[in-house]
Amino acid sequence: MGGAKVRQRYLHSVTKDEALQKWLGSCPLRELEGEVVAANQALGRITAKPVHALQSSPHYAASAMDGIAVWAKDTVLAAPLRPVKLVVGVDCFLVDTGDPLPQGADAVIMIENVVLEGTNCYIEASVAPWANVRPVGEDIIAGEILLPRFRHITPVDLGALLAAGVGHVSVLARPRVAIIPTGDELVPPGSVLKKGDIVEYNSAIISGEVELWGGQPVVWATVADDAALLSQAVAAAAAASDVVLVIAGSSTGRGDFTVDVLEKIGTVLVHGVAMRPGKPVVLATVGITPVVGLPGYPVSMHLCLETFVKPLLHAYNRQPLPPLARVDGILTRRLVSPFGVLEHVRVQAGYVGGQIIVTPLGRGAGVVSSLMRSDGMVIVPAESEGIAEGETVSVILRKTLETIADTLVCIGSHDLALDVVADLLRVSYGMHLQTSHVGSMGGLLSLKRNFSHLCTSHLLDEASGQYNIPYVKRLFPDEDMIIINLVERWQGFIHRKGDTFTGWHDLSKGRFVNRQRGAGTRALLDYHLKLQGIDTRTIEGYTREESTHLAVACAVEAGNADVGLGILSAAENFGLSFVPVCLEQFAIVMRGESLSDPRVVALLETIRSREFAERVEKLGGYETNKSGEVVWSSHAR
Amino acid sequence: MGGAKVRQRYLHSVTKDEALQKWLGSCPLRELEGEVVAANQALGRITAKPVHALQSSPHYAASAMDGIAVWAKDTVLAAPLRPVKLVVGVDCFLVDTGDPLPQGADAVIMIENVVLEGTNCYIEASVAPWANVRPVGEDIIAGEILLPRFRHITPVDLGALLAAGVGHVSVLARPRVAIIPTGDELVPPGSVLKKGDIVEYNSAIISGEVELWGGQPVVWATVADDAALLSQAVAAAAAASDVVLVIAGSSTGRGDFTVDVLEKIGTVLVHGVAMRPGKPVVLATVGITPVVGLPGYPVSMHLCLETFVKPLLHAYNRQPLPPLARVDGILTRRLVSPFGVLEHVRVQAGYVGGQIIVTPLGRGAGVVSSLMRSDGMVIVPAESEGIAEGETVSVILRKTLETIADTLVCIGSHDLALDVVADLLRVSYGMHLQTSHVGSMGGLLSLKRNFSHLCTSHLLDEASGQYNIPYVKRLFPDEDMIIINLVERWQGFIHRKGDTFTGWHDLSKGRFVNRQRGAGTRALLDYHLKLQGIDTRTIEGYTREESTHLAVACAVEAGNADVGLGILSAAENFGLSFVPVCLEQFAIVMRGESLSDPRVVALLETIRSREFAERVEKLGGYETNKSGEVVWSSHAR
């Protein structure tokens, strides 16, 4: 099987830097032909040769102000007490800014400095030749180099081209990038999906990036897992393109044809790089065309794209790679990474309590949403086995620091009402609310460590039957804390329509799906199980954990579980049945000092707005009449 | 006349900050309608509402690795000494990564951890339910918010949309920006030019910027200087657009209709801002449409565009303004600015001797080439009368700091051979050579002050008749200096074909055009005038200064002067006649330590290359057999 073969090959894998050096050093860079485009179509293109001005600008000696054009030598004797008289139309001429100088005139006197009486014009000071005149070519001189070779053409350049009479420019052709998806399991976006089908969306991501990097993407037809067909497609693409990208099918087992094909019809420079994700990348050439075999998982694919394809396109376009924006931040969660592997971890970043905080996202190579949600990337060196929580890490940013600093960070339990808050803050205040769903207890601990501005929590205390307050008192004994009601919401059992589920004692009959430890919903479950006297060991699936209401409902809908505890809107999202258990308090916990943060003020205004109430109630299962109320405060306010 | 009227109005001009606040605070921002586009056309667009996932990804429970799918409970008893036997096709199934789990199976065991014997499969360890399985919705759960409102859609987002079954997205319509050029003197690019014609290129610059800022530019027909016609055009454009930009004719005298028209058909919020350039800007509304009257000079126009239109388009698109990149640098030349005016000066920046050096470019508002050549902008506060040479200034960069740091800075005399060097460095080394033309003496002084890496010089010493060496000895008495020959070139008199010019004593007969003080060509002239015993006062135009050979030739060609001293290629550029005077040394001066700078090594290799010699000799008037030779060195090497 494929597994063993792959492992053997990887024994020879090289480091990322070695691979990159080998790749850029030895892969051919076809000389791109220039193409001629109209100047007004040249925005963002790159000049293929130096562009010379065809005409001067201004192309005539022009008055630089409103005034009279004169012969400078006629003015030599003028003085305040001995004005010189000139006759308009004979010795001098009225001109506006930009007007040509009448033939022979060689200076302009400002209109404010002359006295006009009929056709007589009196001047009280001499003027030097060429004073207040824009000479021919003041801006651009015919024949001079206007734009150097390999210049990325800006809007201002367009203006200069037209001013210099240059109607057409020779620009570099955009490197043609052939994208070949492979895999029997791939179906086009929009298909009705069967089990085992994979939507082919990698080519859309690649096309977008290639366009942003100045290339010309061409998506070729998907190739089945068949060496002969792949060989044919790659050969044809290599002949027609400047770069070829083969996307492996997501199955790395039986269908790992790419490297074999490339070995047969070309030269494999690198197979396997000691980095994660992206390890199985293949760097090769077919004829004089560079060919990259990209892994099929989107996170791996994207890293390989950025690592090996982006510099290639910039080299083709003769542009330097844009510098990476970096910032140091504090890691909020331990990062484990095996020794010898250069690990790339997508992270979210926030600015809390005067420092950048950095939270790793899930590391599944197949999770495109982690790419989408990431604010940046942390690279764990190969010679490290990980980075401890609280250590300083360097983050390669993909957002501006300003956006990160403006974002309100909320870590805690998840609720759809938070999506409504985020949306309203965006619409009314242009603000960003970043939410991370780690459960109520995780949220409180994050708040405690100053990793967030806000925490969402619905922790039921078993002893007192009270929500949140006992936990906050315990965790923040001497601090100024406040708890504000966000919504009240119905929790209940979620099960498939048609299945019978009447209450607590049916839990032992089907497969349960639980929430993670520290989640408020899990605390709620445990509280009720104790009340009901039910042993958790009698519940199949009690140890199976999902981390959001939607994930629980999704597992039930997919038939991988029969029942879970969650909120009504999650059940309704999947058309599932809902057996109510209780109305619970879902609250926001924060430090008292946050009340003076204008972003928090905006948040509270939003929560107390009519629009929030209306939109949340539409979701179903919510009560908003207490939204925005202070539930508890450690200090008098 | 217009002048007086304009001055009166400007008495009421406001500061830039006041103007901006009034403008963004009170100008209406029309609610942009959304439009629905196919997901694969949505790159760079902005979501008009939150986008929900339509399907989960994965949409089935999938194997996360190559292995066998099992029922976890069947494996509970497995141990190394007590393997459990499963039958392939009955109790377990071979699966590859991504394959769906056979109905009911709930875990996968890695292929490496099983022993296969025919259809029997032995396992030596138990597996937990759902181990090595990607659950439904691991990446994306149907119903969840995939992209928030007002998200700028990235390539990765495209992938996520397709993965989530979202084929179409509702995006904000791009704000429509009407651009109305005005002025009788405007002619379209490509016209055969008469005196007084101005090529209308501002609309091309504006269109380009508007596109980059996410707007949709529409250039309307040029309107003549006629209030009724302008009124009609603005009203029509305001009704059809989200922003209207009126570009004043470059004549600000007789044709200043814009503000009058806007007062009549709309509301003028601001007319005149205490900033330079850009003072005459008009900010108004017509109906609910913001209208900006932009000055016609390109530098003024561009500053007003960046100041007042860019934030408007970002507000329409609900995107924050990208932060300005700033860096501190040392000012190489004094900047004078009147008190009370916020002055914006375009600058070039370099990195020399461990510090950023900042050189102001010419401040003519009509000089589009200063925009094109600028690396950034320095703002002189209104309450300052200028900034002294050597002071630290903050530069708003439009290039990356990396590009600036990589650029070799050459200040001194100008020669076309330098353009050839710059082009070859770009082609062969991807290097940037920035040249500033301030004459030989200015160049040596810049080198002395560490404002440049290199100086180009051709200073003839009157006493010794020797080039460059006496000057370098005098200016750098104790320093390690080196002079390297770039080219030898012919200097001579440039005059129009058909005019008689035989030599030195004809200089008193026509109008001369001279070079600036400190220019090598001026030193050459003075040296020969002294040899010939000619009094400079007998030469009309001796005091008229141009700063390059091309500018001298251009003045002669335009008929604004009859003769000048310059190089052959400048004469040939304009088809002028050339009377040779002498072959002179044109050299590069630098510090000895620069020889170890790899960029200087590349430069010397270039100068000594066959290609350089060939290209320079093709220009005419050059000798290259000594190019790259060390002319003189203060230290033995």
Interface residues (C-beta under 8 A of the other chain):
Chain A: M1 G2 G3 A4 A39 N40 L43 P50 Q55 S56 S57 P58 H59 Y60 A61 A62 D66 D96 T97 G98 D99 P100 D106 I111 E112 A128 P129 W130 R134 P135 V136 G137 E138 D139 I140 I141 A142 G143 E144 I145 L146 L147 P148 R149 F150 T154 P155 V156 D157 L158 G159 A160 L162 A163 G165 G167 E185 P189 G190 L193 K195 G196 D197 I198 V199 Y201 N202 A204 I205 I206 S207 G208 E209 E211 L212 G249 S250 S251 T252 G253 R254 G255 P298 H302 R318 P320 P322 P323 G364 G366 V367 V368 S369 L371 M372 T400 L401 E402 T403 D406 D419 A422 D423 R426 V427 G430 G541 T543 R544 E546 T548 L550 A551 C554 A555 E557 A558 N560 N573 F574
Chain B: M1 G2 G3 A4 A39 N40 L43 P50 Q55 S56 S57 P58 H59 Y60 A61 A62 D66 D96 T97 G98 D99 P100 D106 I111 E112 A128 P129 W130 R134 P135 V136 G137 E138 D139 I140 I141 A142 G143 E144 I145 L146 L147 P148 R149 F150 T154 P155 V156 D157 L158 G159 A160 L162 A163 G165 G167 E185 P189 G190 L193 K195 G196 D197 I198 V199 Y201 N202 A204 I205 I206 S207 G208 E209 E211 L212 G249 S250 S251 T252 G253 R254 G255 P298 H302 R318 P320 P322 P323 G364 G366 V367 V368 S369 L371 M372 T400 L401 E402 T403 D406 D419 A422 D423 R426 V427 G430 G541 T543 R544 E546 T548 L550 A551 C554 A555 E557 A558 N560 N573 F574
